[in-house]
Amino acid sequence: MSRSPRPILHTLARVLGAVSLFAAVTAATLVVGSTAAQAAAPTGRYVALGDSYTSAPLVPVQVDLNCVRSNRNYPSLVAASIRSAAFVDVSCGGATTADILGPGTGQLGQPVPAQINAVTAATALVSIGIGGNDIGFSGIISNCVEDSFDNPFGSPCKDRYTAGGTDQLRARITATAPKVAAVLQRVRAAAPTARVIVVGYPAILPDTGFGCWPVVPIAFGDVPYLRGVEKAANQMLANAAAANGAGYVDVYTPSIGHDACKGASTRWVEGLVPAASAAPFHPNAAGEQGMATAVVARLNA
């Protein structure tokens, strides 16, 4: 097997680490449900916290390059749909739970204040999309992509992360749970009367089968393994939300059939070489809209 893809892989891995069409869709087209149903969603001050799956790197229009944040990410669409009286989006590409609770550095090397600073006692709604970077999303993707070229029909990535009899990725998920809980507790302390929701992650790989190597270069045997890891991460987020008085938004289920292996007009998540304006292995504009629809539906439930 040729090794020529490696320079491209290294470049794209750096893009993944850095970032850590539906542009003309109006707010009116994003309204979910009837006007009466929307009364169930908080319409006061809305604060969005999160990582790159929330900020939507490269999705037009980017309004904060240091945090690779789009004004068409799912929080922006939610705010328009529920007619929030005020909206503050401090999501930032590359963010971990530590960046929610303390200051960090953005993608351009500029300082980023702690996201929790945006949450005040006057806040009515807080959405949180976090945890993937604590688990090591970018490194996992780059390792699994590169490993696939050595053994596309095997499970080299699974072998890497389960060597010695311990599943390192499941251990990282377990270790991230108390960090997510700490974020939720700080949010609740800052905004005691706010409605708080945790937003999960959409399907990156197909929900069944063995993927579509080399279009999405994840080895056949690694696709079921990584699918299980993502589901475990989402379950951890759901459990943390339930244990800390927050709601959970399942965006994985509605994204089934819209994974990175699907065609350009169907997928919500781009692959290694995006065909739409999005970061590799991140939601495109359709994905952000799909996530927004799921969030609004949960708010109105």
C-alpha positions as CSV (number, residue, x, y, z in Angstrom):
1,M,0.0,0.0,0.0
2,S,1.4,3.4,-1.0
3,R,2.5,5.7,1.7
4,S,2.0,8.8,-0.4
5,P,-1.2,10.0,1.5
6,R,0.8,10.7,4.7
7,P,1.9,14.3,3.9
8,I,-1.8,15.2,3.2
9,L,-2.9,13.4,6.3
10,H,-0.4,15.3,8.5
11,T,-1.7,18.6,7.0
12,L,-5.3,17.7,7.5
13,A,-4.5,16.5,11.0
14,R,-3.2,20.0,11.8
15,V,-6.4,21.5,10.4
16,L,-8.4,19.2,12.6
17,G,-6.3,20.3,15.6
18,A,-6.6,24.0,14.7
19,V,-10.4,24.1,14.2
20,S,-10.2,21.8,17.1
21,L,-25.5,25.7,1.4
22,F,-27.9,26.8,3.6
23,A,-26.4,30.3,4.0
24,A,-29.6,31.9,2.6
25,V,-32.0,30.1,4.9
26,T,-33.9,32.6,6.9
27,A,-34.9,32.4,10.5
28,A,-38.5,31.9,9.5
29,T,-37.7,28.7,7.7
30,L,-36.0,27.4,10.8
31,V,-39.0,27.7,13.1
32,V,-39.9,24.3,14.4
33,G,-43.5,23.5,15.4
34,S,-46.4,25.9,15.9
35,T,-46.2,29.3,17.6
36,A,-48.1,27.9,20.5
37,A,-45.6,25.1,20.9
38,Q,-42.7,27.5,20.9
39,A,-44.0,29.2,24.0
40,A,-42.5,26.2,25.9
41,A,-38.9,27.2,25.0
42,P,-37.3,29.9,27.2
43,T,-37.3,33.2,25.2
44,G,-35.1,35.2,27.6
45,R,-31.3,35.5,27.5
46,Y,-29.7,32.5,25.8
47,V,-26.0,31.6,26.3
48,A,-24.3,29.0,24.2
49,L,-21.1,27.2,25.5
50,G,-19.1,24.6,23.6
51,D,-16.4,23.3,21.3
52,S,-16.0,23.3,17.5
53,Y,-19.1,21.1,17.0
54,T,-21.0,24.1,18.5
55,S,-18.9,26.9,16.9
56,A,-19.1,25.4,13.4
57,P,-15.6,26.1,11.9
58,L,-15.6,27.1,8.3
59,V,-19.4,27.1,8.0
60,P,-20.3,30.5,6.5
61,V,-20.3,33.1,7.8
62,Q,-17.4,33.0,10.2
63,V,-17.7,35.8,12.7
64,D,-14.9,35.0,15.1
65,L,-11.8,33.6,13.5
66,N,-10.0,33.0,16.8
67,C,-12.8,30.7,17.9
68,V,-13.7,29.6,14.3
69,R,-17.4,30.5,15.1
70,S,-20.1,30.8,12.5
71,N,-23.3,32.9,12.8
72,R,-25.1,29.9,11.2
73,N,-24.1,27.4,13.9
74,Y,-26.8,25.6,15.8
75,P,-27.0,28.0,18.7
76,S,-27.6,30.9,16.3
77,L,-30.3,29.0,14.5
78,V,-31.9,28.0,17.8
79,A,-31.8,31.6,19.0
80,A,-33.6,32.8,15.9
81,S,-36.1,30.0,16.0
82,I,-37.2,30.5,19.6
83,R,-36.9,34.3,19.3
84,S,-34.4,34.8,22.2
85,A,-34.6,38.2,23.7
86,A,-30.8,38.2,23.9
87,F,-28.2,35.8,22.6
88,V,-24.5,35.3,23.6
89,D,-22.5,32.6,21.8
90,V,-19.0,32.0,23.4
91,S,-18.4,28.5,21.9
92,C,-14.9,28.1,20.6
93,G,-13.1,25.6,18.5
94,G,-10.7,23.3,20.5
95,A,-12.5,24.0,23.8
96,T,-12.4,21.5,26.6
97,T,-14.3,21.5,29.9
98,A,-11.3,23.5,31.3
99,D,-12.0,26.2,28.8
100,I,-15.5,26.5,29.9
101,L,-14.4,27.1,33.5
102,G,-11.2,29.0,32.9
103,P,-9.4,31.2,30.3
104,G,-7.8,29.6,27.3
105,T,-6.3,30.3,23.9
106,G,-8.1,30.4,20.6
107,Q,-7.0,29.0,17.2
108,L,-5.1,32.2,16.4
109,G,-3.3,32.2,19.6
110,Q,-5.3,35.0,21.1
111,P,-6.6,34.7,24.7
112,V,-10.2,33.5,25.2
113,P,-12.0,34.3,28.5
114,A,-13.6,31.5,30.5
115,Q,-16.9,30.7,28.8
116,I,-18.7,30.5,32.1
117,N,-18.2,34.2,32.5
118,A,-21.1,34.7,30.0
119,V,-23.6,32.9,32.2
120,T,-25.3,35.3,34.5
121,A,-28.2,35.2,36.9
122,A,-30.4,36.8,34.2
123,T,-29.8,33.9,31.8
124,A,-32.9,31.9,30.9
125,L,-31.3,29.2,28.7
126,V,-27.8,27.7,28.5
127,S,-26.8,25.1,25.9
128,I,-23.5,23.1,26.4
129,G,-21.7,21.1,23.7
130,I,-18.5,19.8,25.3
131,G,-16.5,16.7,26.0
132,G,-15.1,15.6,22.6
133,N,-11.8,17.4,23.1
134,D,-11.4,16.1,26.6
135,I,-11.5,12.7,25.2
136,G,-9.0,13.6,22.4
137,F,-11.2,13.8,19.3
138,S,-8.6,15.3,16.9
139,G,-5.8,12.9,17.9
140,I,-8.1,9.9,17.6
141,I,-9.3,10.9,14.2
142,S,-5.8,11.6,12.8
143,N,-4.4,8.3,14.3
144,C,-7.2,6.2,13.0
145,V,-7.1,7.7,9.5
146,E,-3.3,7.2,9.3
147,D,-3.5,3.7,10.7
148,S,-6.1,2.7,8.1
149,F,-3.7,3.1,5.2
150,D,-1.5,0.3,6.7
151,N,-4.4,-2.1,7.3
152,P,-7.7,-0.9,5.7
153,F,-9.5,-4.2,6.2
154,G,-8.4,-4.8,9.8
155,S,-8.9,-2.8,13.1
156,P,-5.6,-1.1,13.6
157,C,-7.1,1.8,15.6
158,K,-9.0,-0.5,17.9
159,D,-5.8,-2.5,18.4
160,R,-3.9,0.7,19.2
161,Y,-6.4,1.9,21.8
162,T,-7.1,-1.5,23.4
163,A,-3.5,-2.7,23.6
164,G,-2.7,-4.3,27.0
165,G,-6.3,-5.2,27.6
166,T,-7.6,-1.7,28.6
167,D,-9.7,0.4,26.3
168,Q,-8.1,3.8,26.6
169,L,-10.9,5.6,24.9
170,R,-13.6,4.2,27.3
171,A,-11.3,5.2,30.1
172,R,-11.1,8.7,28.8
173,I,-14.8,8.9,28.6
174,T,-15.1,7.8,32.2
175,A,-12.5,10.4,33.2
176,T,-14.4,13.1,31.4
177,A,-17.7,12.5,33.2
178,P,-16.9,14.4,36.4
179,K,-15.5,17.3,34.4
180,V,-18.8,17.6,32.5
181,A,-20.6,17.4,35.9
182,A,-18.4,20.2,37.2
183,V,-19.3,22.4,34.3
184,L,-23.0,21.8,34.8
185,Q,-22.7,22.6,38.5
186,R,-20.9,25.9,37.8
187,V,-23.6,26.8,35.2
188,R,-26.3,26.1,37.7
189,A,-24.6,28.1,40.4
190,A,-24.2,31.1,38.0
191,A,-27.8,30.9,36.6
192,P,-30.0,29.2,39.2
193,T,-33.3,29.7,37.3
194,A,-32.0,28.9,33.7
195,R,-33.0,25.9,31.7
196,V,-29.8,24.0,30.9
197,I,-29.3,21.5,28.1
198,V,-26.4,19.3,27.1
199,V,-26.1,18.7,23.4
200,G,-24.6,15.4,22.2
201,Y,-22.6,14.7,19.1
202,P,-24.1,13.6,15.7
203,A,-23.2,10.4,13.8
204,I,-19.8,10.7,12.2
205,L,-19.7,7.2,10.8
206,P,-22.6,5.0,9.5
207,D,-24.8,3.6,12.3
208,T,-24.4,0.1,10.8
209,G,-21.8,-1.7,8.7
210,F,-18.2,-1.1,8.1
211,G,-17.9,2.4,6.6
212,C,-16.7,3.5,3.2
213,W,-12.9,3.3,3.1
214,P,-11.1,5.0,1.3
215,V,-13.7,7.7,0.8
216,V,-13.7,8.1,4.6
217,P,-10.4,6.5,5.5
218,I,-11.3,4.6,8.7
219,A,-10.4,0.9,8.5
220,F,-13.4,-1.5,8.1
221,G,-12.8,-3.1,11.5
222,D,-12.4,0.2,13.2
223,V,-15.8,1.6,12.2
224,P,-17.9,-0.5,14.6
225,Y,-15.3,0.2,17.4
226,L,-15.4,4.0,16.9
227,R,-19.1,4.0,16.5
228,G,-19.4,2.4,19.9
229,V,-17.0,4.9,21.4
230,E,-19.1,7.8,20.1
231,K,-22.2,6.2,21.5
232,A,-20.5,5.7,24.9
233,A,-19.5,9.4,24.9
234,N,-23.0,10.5,24.2
235,Q,-24.4,8.2,26.9
236,M,-21.9,9.7,29.3
237,L,-23.2,13.2,28.5
238,A,-26.8,12.1,28.9
239,N,-26.0,10.6,32.3
240,A,-24.1,13.7,33.4
241,A,-27.0,15.9,32.4
242,A,-29.6,13.7,34.2
243,A,-27.5,13.6,37.4
244,N,-27.1,17.4,37.5
245,G,-30.5,18.7,36.7
246,A,-30.0,19.4,33.0
247,G,-31.7,18.2,29.9
248,Y,-30.0,16.2,27.1
249,V,-30.5,16.7,23.4
250,D,-29.9,13.5,21.3
251,V,-28.6,14.7,18.0
252,Y,-27.2,11.3,17.1
253,T,-30.5,9.6,16.4
254,P,-31.8,12.3,13.9
255,S,-28.4,12.3,12.2
256,I,-28.5,8.6,11.4
257,G,-28.3,8.3,7.6
258,H,-26.5,11.7,7.3
259,D,-23.0,10.5,8.3
260,A,-19.8,11.3,6.5
261,C,-20.1,8.3,4.1
262,K,-23.3,9.7,2.5
263,G,-23.4,11.9,-0.6
264,A,-22.8,15.6,-0.5
265,S,-26.5,16.5,-0.6
266,T,-27.3,14.1,2.3
267,R,-24.5,14.2,4.8
268,W,-24.5,16.4,7.9
269,V,-20.8,15.6,8.7
270,E,-18.0,16.1,6.3
271,G,-15.2,13.5,5.8
272,L,-11.4,13.9,5.7
273,V,-11.6,16.1,2.6
274,P,-14.7,18.3,3.0
275,A,-16.8,18.9,-0.1
276,A,-18.8,21.7,1.7
277,S,-17.6,24.6,3.8
278,A,-16.8,22.8,7.0
279,A,-13.8,21.4,8.9
280,P,-12.8,17.8,8.4
281,F,-15.0,15.4,10.4
282,H,-17.2,18.3,11.5
283,P,-20.8,19.3,10.8
284,N,-21.5,21.2,7.7
285,A,-24.4,23.8,7.4
286,A,-27.0,21.0,7.0
287,G,-25.6,19.3,10.1
288,E,-25.8,22.5,12.1
289,Q,-29.4,23.0,11.0
290,G,-30.2,19.4,11.8
291,M,-28.8,19.9,15.3
292,A,-30.7,23.1,15.8
293,T,-33.9,21.4,14.8
294,A,-33.3,18.7,17.4
295,V,-32.5,21.3,20.1
296,V,-35.7,23.3,19.4
297,A,-37.8,20.1,19.4
298,R,-36.3,19.2,22.8
299,L,-36.9,22.7,24.2
300,N,-40.5,22.5,23.1
301,A,-41.1,18.9,24.4
